[in-house]
Amino acid sequence: MKRERWAGLVVISVAVALIIVDSTIVNVAIPAIVDDLGITSTQVQWVQESYTLVFAAFLLLFGALADRYGRRAVLLTGVVVFAASSVVAAFADSGTALIAARLVQGLGGAAILPTTLSLINATFRGRERGIAFAIWGSTIGGMAAVGPLLGGWLTTEFSWRWAFGINVPLGILIVIGVLVFVAESRAERPQPIDWAGALISVIASGSIVFALIEGRTYGWWFTEEAPSIGDWTWPYEISPIPFAFAIGIAFVALFVVRAITRTRAGRPVLLSPDLFGIRSFRNGNIAAAIVSLGEFGIILALPLWLQNALGYTALQTGWVLVALAGGSFVASGFASATIARFAPVTIVRAGLVAEIVGLVITGLVISVDTPWWAIVIGLFVYGFGVGLATAQLTNVVLREVPVARSGEASGTQSTSRQLGSALGIAILGTLLFSTLEADLRTQLGDAPGADQVVSAVVDSAGAAIPAIEQQSPEAADAARESLSTATAYSAYAAAGFLGLGLLATLGLGSGRREEDAAPAAAPEAPIASEGERRD
């Protein structure tokens, strides 16, 4: 039985790898997709972001569905949906078909992530629990770096269609593994699903994430690029982003008020406010959201800098980023060896310190002639920190949550991380491109054609530099230096966010070792009830 649980953990980790790799692999394949399908810049944007939008919006709902209908059942459904939509994406003959497939992929991913968390929470206890979360977290950190390498290889050696097609054999293996090694678990006394609350949560999360990921494109206040659907184009000077934020905030308020009212009346809710009475869950979610502002933010800037400033190919860029994956996987073994001696929150803080150090090292060595090994050192240290902090922070957030409510809590934790990540990418992306523009304008001064060069470099995220070099090597050199400066600033900013996250972990206690002496919960029949301990 014990051997089956660990085999099940491997399968669960591969399921997480499936969605993490897919979210990064597509970025590398985009140029080939543009060449093959001839899609517009707007469609390019939605191929990348439609998945993220749906994924973030439905995490909370699928977490609740897992508690009621079975965590393994929801995980299997998510994997099947994800694999089936990957087939559609692989055979897409237009941008519209590809975007539609990506939207459905987002649904599958939203069903997978929180159920993997809740299955671990329901299956493991004590020291084993910390080891299990270490493996789960290291998989996320490692796969975020492996994705670009895999995408570069598949796109270069075969076709961009294999960036989606590879999900099919992986999905089949996961389904078989889940059926063989993962036992079903669900709440003993599940409540009916609050479908109205689910709709409100989808609108709230979707609106806020849309505003965060599209703000730089459409304009944070005034319209810079009018969004369009078919023949319809946004007609106002005010950007749609403030409206999206307003809708999101209004629906968050409605969700909270409605949840409190229905809870007092004894009626079912999607997310019960009493979960936030658990100190580790409440403060852990706050810390996780803040940490997510900085975690993986550098992954946005580094590939652009490596390819457009240093001239690396997509495959070479992927190999450099493998250092992050290596650090993350090493952290898994380190956490497994130390979890018996140190409290999870102590390991979280050590991981955040390592992340900050890694980002500072990376920022310090970034220049137009940085050797690859210098970047690898910083990324390895950073990846080591990610492998420690991501896993054990999740462990801390869920450790006191009743097993019967694992899905509900996992969906909440995943949503808080996703919102924090979207906010971090929005801020770091804005910093990257505004710094690039300001620094390049300063370097070029009043030189002829300066405005055109700046616009070309910023709008293309540096991809226009090789073309500029053919006309003006001096301007291209200035662009490379400015992109390097902007990337270094992004690394420092990400380190600053992680510093705030480190401070936020002070609300999680002293970090003294506290053994969780509860026996491993039987996956088939979790015995935790609604009345389990509260802070």
C-alpha positions in Angstrom: 0.0 0.0 0.0 2.8 2.4 0.9 4.6 1.6 -2.4 1.4 2.4 -4.3 1.1 5.7 -2.6 4.5 6.8 -3.7 3.9 5.5 -7.2 0.7 7.5 -7.2 2.7 10.6 -6.2 5.0 10.1 -9.3 1.9 10.0 -11.5 0.4 13.1 -9.8 3.7 14.9 -10.3 3.7 14.0 -14.0 0.2 15.3 -14.3 1.4 18.7 -12.9 4.3 18.5 -15.3 1.8 18.2 -18.2 0.2 21.6 -17.5 3.3 23.4 -16.4 5.3 22.3 -19.5 2.4 23.3 -21.8 2.1 26.8 -20.3 5.8 27.4 -21.3 6.3 25.3 -24.4 3.9 27.3 -26.5 5.9 30.5 -26.1 8.8 28.9 -27.9 6.6 27.6 -30.7 4.8 30.9 -31.4 7.1 32.1 -34.3 6.6 28.8 -36.1 2.9 28.9 -35.6 2.8 32.4 -37.0 4.7 31.3 -40.1 2.5 28.2 -40.7 -1.0 29.6 -39.9 -0.4 33.2 -40.8 -2.2 34.4 -37.6 -2.5 38.1 -36.6 -0.7 39.7 -33.7 -4.0 39.7 -31.8 -4.4 36.0 -32.3 -0.8 35.4 -31.2 -1.6 37.1 -28.0 -4.8 35.1 -27.4 -3.0 31.8 -28.3 -0.7 32.5 -25.3 -3.2 34.1 -22.9 -6.5 32.4 -23.4 -5.2 29.3 -21.6 -4.0 31.4 -18.6 -7.3 33.3 -18.4 -9.5 30.2 -18.3 -7.1 28.3 -16.1 -7.1 31.0 -13.4 -10.9 31.5 -13.5 -11.9 27.9 -12.9 -9.4 26.7 -10.2 -11.8 27.4 -7.3 -14.7 25.6 -8.9 -12.8 22.4 -9.8 -11.3 22.3 -6.3 -14.9 22.2 -4.9 -16.0 19.6 -7.5 -13.1 17.4 -6.4 -14.3 17.3 -2.8 -17.8 16.4 -3.8 -17.4 14.0 -6.8 -14.0 12.6 -6.1 -10.5 14.0 -6.5 -9.3 11.2 -8.7 -12.4 11.4 -10.9 -11.9 15.2 -11.4 -8.1 14.7 -12.1 -8.9 12.0 -14.7 -11.5 14.2 -16.3 -9.0 17.1 -16.4 -6.3 15.0 -18.0 -8.7 13.6 -20.7 -10.0 17.1 -21.5 -6.5 18.4 -21.7 -5.2 15.6 -24.0 -8.3 15.8 -26.2 -8.0 19.5 -26.7 -4.3 19.1 -27.4 -5.2 16.9 -30.3 -7.5 19.7 -31.7 -4.6 22.2 -31.1 -2.1 20.0 -32.9 -4.4 19.7 -36.0 -5.6 23.3 -36.0 -5.7 24.9 -39.4 -6.4 28.5 -38.2 -5.8 30.8 -35.4 -9.4 30.6 -34.3 -9.3 26.9 -34.0 -6.1 27.0 -32.1 -7.4 29.6 -29.6 -10.6 27.6 -29.1 -8.5 24.5 -28.3 -6.4 26.5 -25.9 -9.5 27.7 -24.0 -10.6 24.1 -23.5 -7.0 23.2 -22.4 -7.4 25.8 -19.7 -10.4 24.0 -18.4 -8.4 20.7 -18.3 -5.5 22.4 -16.5 -7.8 24.0 -13.9 -9.2 20.5 -13.1 -5.7 19.0 -12.8 -3.7 21.4 -10.5 -5.9 21.7 -7.4 -6.8 18.0 -7.5 -3.2 17.0 -7.4 -2.7 19.2 -4.3 -5.8 17.8 -2.6 -4.8 14.2 -3.3 -1.4 14.8 -1.7 -3.1 16.5 1.3 -5.5 13.6 1.7 -2.9 10.9 1.3 0.3 11.8 3.2 1.0 12.8 6.8 4.0 13.7 9.0 7.4 13.6 7.4 6.1 11.8 4.3 3.8 14.8 3.7 6.8 17.2 3.5 8.7 14.9 1.1 5.6 14.5 -1.1 5.1 18.3 -1.4 8.9 18.7 -2.0 8.6 16.4 -5.0 5.4 18.1 -6.2 6.9 21.6 -5.9 10.2 20.7 -7.5 8.3 19.3 -10.5 6.6 22.7 -11.0 9.9 24.6 -10.7 11.8 22.1 -12.9 9.1 21.8 -15.6 8.8 25.6 -16.0 12.4 25.6 -17.1 12.3 22.3 -19.2 9.3 23.6 -21.2 11.3 26.0 -23.3 13.9 23.4 -24.0 11.4 20.8 -25.0 9.5 23.3 -27.1 12.6 24.5 -28.9 13.6 20.9 -29.7 10.2 19.8 -30.9 9.7 22.9 -33.0 13.2 22.8 -34.5 13.5 19.1 -35.2 9.8 18.2 -36.0 7.0 20.7 -36.0 5.2 23.2 -33.7 2.3 20.8 -33.8 4.3 18.4 -31.6 4.4 21.0 -28.9 0.7 20.0 -28.4 0.8 16.5 -29.7 3.2 15.3 -27.0 0.5 15.9 -24.5 -1.5 12.9 -25.9 0.9 10.0 -25.1 1.7 11.7 -21.7 -2.0 12.0 -21.0 -2.5 8.3 -21.8 0.3 7.3 -19.4 -1.1 9.6 -16.7 -4.6 8.1 -17.0 -3.3 4.5 -16.8 -1.1 5.5 -13.8 -3.9 7.2 -11.9 -6.3 4.3 -12.4 -3.6 1.8 -11.2 -1.9 3.7 -8.3 -4.1 6.5 -7.1 -7.1 5.7 -4.9 -10.2 7.7 -4.9 -10.9 10.2 -2.1 -13.8 12.6 -1.5 -15.5 14.4 1.4 -17.6 12.0 3.5 -20.4 14.5 3.8 -20.1 16.7 0.7 -22.2 19.8 0.3 -24.1 20.7 -2.9 -22.1 22.8 -5.3 -22.9 26.5 -5.1 -23.2 27.1 -8.8 -24.2 30.7 -8.5 -21.1 31.3 -6.4 -19.0 29.4 -8.9 -20.2 31.7 -11.7 -19.4 34.8 -9.6 -15.9 33.4 -8.8 -15.3 32.7 -12.5 -16.3 36.3 -13.5 -14.2 37.8 -10.6 -11.1 35.8 -11.3 -11.3 36.0 -15.0 -11.9 39.8 -15.0 -8.9 40.5 -12.7 -6.5 38.2 -14.6 -7.6 39.6 -17.9 -6.9 43.1 -16.7 -3.5 42.1 -15.3 -2.3 40.3 -18.4 -3.7 42.7 -21.0 -3.1 46.0 -19.3 0.3 46.7 -21.0 -1.2 45.8 -24.4 -4.5 47.7 -24.3 -3.4 50.5 -21.9 -3.8 50.8 -18.2 -6.1 53.8 -18.4 -6.4 55.2 -22.0 -6.7 52.9 -25.0 -3.3 52.2 -26.6 -4.4 49.3 -28.8 -8.2 48.8 -29.2 -9.2 45.2 -28.7 -11.4 43.7 -31.5 -13.6 40.7 -32.0 -14.5 40.1 -35.7 -15.7 43.3 -37.1 -16.3 45.0 -33.8 -13.6 47.2 -32.2 -13.5 48.8 -28.8 -14.9 52.3 -29.4 -13.8 54.3 -26.3 -10.8 56.4 -25.4 -10.9 54.8 -21.9 -9.2 51.4 -22.0 -11.2 48.3 -21.3 -8.7 47.5 -18.5 -10.3 49.8 -15.8 -13.7 48.4 -16.6 -12.3 44.8 -16.2 -10.7 45.7 -12.8 -14.0 47.3 -11.7 -16.0 44.2 -12.7 -13.5 41.9 -11.0 -13.5 43.9 -7.7 -17.3 44.2 -7.7 -17.7 40.5 -8.1 -15.1 39.7 -5.5 -17.1 41.8 -3.0 -20.3 40.1 -4.1 -18.6 36.7 -3.6 -17.4 37.6 -0.1 -20.7 39.1 1.1 -22.7 36.3 -0.4 -20.4 33.6 1.2 -20.7 35.2 4.7 -24.5 35.6 4.4 -25.1 32.0 3.2 -22.7 30.5 5.7 -24.6 32.2 8.6 -27.8 30.8 7.1 -26.3 27.3 7.0 -26.5 27.2 3.2 -23.7 25.7 1.0 -21.0 28.0 -0.4 -18.1 27.5 -2.9 -15.5 28.8 -0.4 -16.5 28.9 3.3 -15.1 32.0 5.2 -14.3 29.7 8.2 -11.3 28.3 6.3 -9.7 31.6 6.8 -10.0 31.1 10.6 -7.1 28.7 10.2 -4.1 30.8 10.8 -1.7 28.8 8.6 -4.2 28.8 5.7 -5.0 32.5 5.9 -1.5 33.8 6.3 -0.1 31.2 4.0 -2.3 32.3 1.2 -1.2 35.9 1.7 2.4 34.9 1.7 1.9 32.6 -1.4 0.3 35.5 -3.4 3.2 37.8 -2.5 5.8 35.2 -3.3 4.2 34.6 -6.6 4.7 38.2 -7.6 8.4 37.5 -7.9 8.6 33.7 -8.6 9.0 32.9 -12.3 8.8 36.6 -13.2 12.4 36.4 -14.5 11.3 33.7 -16.9 9.5 36.4 -18.8 12.6 38.5 -19.4 15.5 36.0 -19.6 14.5 34.2 -22.9 14.0 37.6 -24.6 17.4 38.8 -23.4 19.2 35.5 -24.2 17.8 35.4 -27.8 17.6 39.0 -28.8 20.6 40.5 -26.9 23.0 37.5 -26.9 21.8 35.9 -30.1 21.0 32.5 -28.6 18.7 30.2 -30.5 15.5 28.9 -28.9 17.1 25.6 -28.2 20.2 27.2 -26.7 18.0 29.3 -24.5 16.2 26.2 -23.3 19.5 24.6 -22.3 20.5 27.6 -20.2 17.1 27.5 -18.4 17.6 23.8 -17.6 19.9 25.1 -14.8 16.8 26.3 -13.0 15.2 22.8 -13.4 18.4 21.2 -12.1 18.4 23.4 -9.0 14.7 22.7 -8.4 15.2 18.9 -8.5 18.3 19.1 -6.2 16.1 20.9 -3.8 13.6 18.0 -3.7 16.3 15.7 -2.4 17.5 18.3 0.1 14.0 18.9 1.4 13.4 15.2 1.8 16.6 14.8 3.9 15.9 17.8 6.1 12.1 17.8 6.6 12.5 15.6 9.7 14.8 18.2 11.3 13.3 21.5 10.3 9.7 22.8 10.2 8.3 23.4 6.7 8.1 27.2 7.3 11.9 27.2 8.0 12.5 25.4 4.7 10.2 28.0 3.0 12.3 30.9 4.4 15.6 29.2 3.4 14.2 28.7 -0.1 13.1 32.3 -0.4 16.6 33.5 0.6 18.1 31.2 -2.0 15.7 32.6 -4.7 16.7 36.2 -3.7 20.4 35.4 -3.8 20.0 33.6 -7.2 18.2 36.6 -8.7 20.7 39.1 -7.4 23.6 37.0 -8.9 21.7 36.8 -12.2 21.1 40.6 -12.2 24.7 41.4 -11.4 26.2 39.3 -14.3 23.8 40.3 -17.0 25.5 42.3 -19.8 25.9 42.2 -23.6 28.8 39.7 -23.3 27.7 37.5 -20.3 29.1 33.9 -20.7 26.5 31.2 -20.4 28.0 29.6 -17.3 27.6 32.9 -15.3 23.8 32.8 -15.9 23.7 29.1 -15.1 25.1 29.7 -11.6 22.4 32.3 -10.7 19.6 30.2 -12.2 20.7 27.1 -10.4 20.7 28.9 -7.0 17.3 30.4 -7.9 15.9 27.1 -9.0 17.1 25.5 -5.7 15.2 28.1 -3.8 12.0 27.6 -5.9 12.2 23.9 -5.3 12.3 24.5 -1.5 9.9 27.4 -1.1 7.1 26.5 -3.6 6.6 23.0 -2.2 6.8 23.7 1.5 4.8 26.9 1.4 2.0 24.8 -0.1 2.5 22.2 2.7 2.2 25.0 5.3 -1.0 26.4 3.7 -2.8 23.0 3.7 -1.3 21.3 6.7 -4.2 22.2 9.1 -7.0 22.1 6.6 -9.5 19.2 7.2 -8.9 16.5 4.7 -12.6 16.6 3.7 -12.0 20.1 2.4 -8.7 19.6 0.6 -10.1 20.4 -2.8 -11.8 23.6 -1.6 -8.5 24.7 0.1 -6.3 23.6 -2.8 -8.4 25.6 -5.3 -8.2 28.7 -3.1 -4.4 28.3 -2.8 -3.9 27.8 -6.5 -6.1 30.8 -7.3 -4.1 33.1 -4.9 -0.9 32.0 -6.5 -2.2 32.5 -10.0 -3.5 36.0 -9.2 -0.1 36.8 -7.6 1.7 35.5 -10.6 -0.4 37.5 -13.0 0.1 40.7 -11.0 3.9 40.0 -10.9 4.2 39.4 -14.6 2.1 42.6 -15.2 4.4 44.6 -13.0 7.7 43.1 -14.2 6.6 43.2 -17.8 5.8 46.9 -17.5 9.1 47.5 -15.8 11.0 45.6 -18.4 9.6 47.4 -21.4 9.5 50.9 -19.8 13.1 50.6 -18.7 14.1 49.3 -22.2 12.4 52.3 -23.8 13.7 54.9 -21.4 17.3 53.6 -21.5 17.4 53.2 -25.3 16.0 56.8 -25.8 18.7 58.1 -23.5 21.4 56.2 -25.4 20.2 57.2 -28.9 19.5 60.8 -27.9 18.7 63.0 -31.0 20.2 60.6 -33.5 18.3 60.3 -36.8 15.6 57.7 -36.7 15.9 57.2 -33.0 12.1 57.2 -32.4 11.6 54.5 -35.1 14.4 52.3 -33.6 13.0 52.6 -30.1 9.5 51.8 -31.2 10.7 48.8 -33.2 12.8 47.4 -30.4 10.1 47.8 -27.7 7.2 46.6 -29.8 9.1 43.5 -30.9 10.6 42.9 -27.4 14.0 43.1 -28.9 13.4 40.7 -31.9 14.0 43.6 -34.3 17.6 44.1 -33.2 19.1 41.8 -35.9 17.3 43.8 -38.6 18.4 47.1 -37.1 22.0 46.0 -37.1 22.0 45.7 -40.9 21.2 49.4 -41.1 22.9 50.8 -37.9 25.3 48.6 -35.9 25.6 51.3 -33.3 21.9 51.5 -32.7 21.7 47.7 -32.4 24.5 47.7 -29.9 22.6 50.3 -27.9 19.5 48.2 -28.0 21.3 45.2 -26.7 22.8 47.2 -23.8 19.3 48.6 -23.0 17.7 45.2 -23.1 20.4 43.9 -20.8 19.9 46.8 -18.4 16.1 46.3 -18.4 16.5 42.5 -17.8 18.8 43.1 -14.8 16.3 45.6 -13.3 13.6 43.0 -13.7 15.7 40.5 -11.8 16.3 42.9 -9.0 12.6 43.8 -8.9 11.6 40.1 -8.7 14.1 39.7 -5.8 12.4 42.6 -4.1 9.0 41.0 -4.3 10.5 37.8 -2.9 11.9 39.8 -0.1 8.4 41.0 0.7 7.2 37.4 0.5 9.9 36.5 3.0 8.6 39.1 5.4 5.1 37.8 4.9 6.1 34.4 6.2 6.7 35.9 9.6 2.9 35.6 10.0 3.3 31.8 9.8 4.9 31.4 13.1 8.4 30.9 14.6 9.3 27.9 12.4 9.9 25.6 15.4 9.5 21.9 14.5 5.9 20.7 15.1 5.3 17.1 14.3 2.0 16.2 12.7 1.4 13.0 14.5 -1.9 12.2 12.7 -1.8 8.9 10.9 -1.9 8.9 7.1 -5.4 9.4 6.0 -6.8 6.5 4.0 -7.4 7.8 0.5 -10.6 5.7 0.1 -12.4 7.3 3.1 -10.9 10.5 4.5 -12.1 10.8 8.1 -11.5 14.5 8.6 -14.7 16.4 9.4 -15.8 20.0 9.3 -15.1 20.3 13.0 -11.4 19.7 12.9 -9.1 22.1 14.6 -9.2 25.9 14.0 -6.9 28.6 15.1 
